[in-house]
Amino acid sequence: MYTYALLEPGCYYLIQEKKDLPISLIRINVESDHCVFVSRYQDEEVLEWKKKADPIFDIIELLSDDAVAKWEEAYKATFFFKEEDDDYE
């Protein structure tokens, strides 16, 4: 079992918080003495504090800069497409 203490600020990770949960993409934004401030990317970005001691079932991978750039392009295209659809309702 892993913890958030292992994750580096500024990096994007694919993790599975619990065995039965889906894979999540997260970014560690800020690290304090006892916590980390995390962006969790789902349909929308969710910002939350996590204790460094909070468990993570699996750290699947640290994303490369190239993978992050490709993901950001796809995420932004999907996000802006949804916003444009909302303008016409």
Secondary structure, DSSP 8 states (H G I E B T S, - for coil): -EEGGGS-TT-EEEEESSTTS--EEEEEEEE-SSEEEEEEESSSEEEEEEETT-EESEEEEE--HHHHHHHHHHHHHHHHHHHHHHHT-
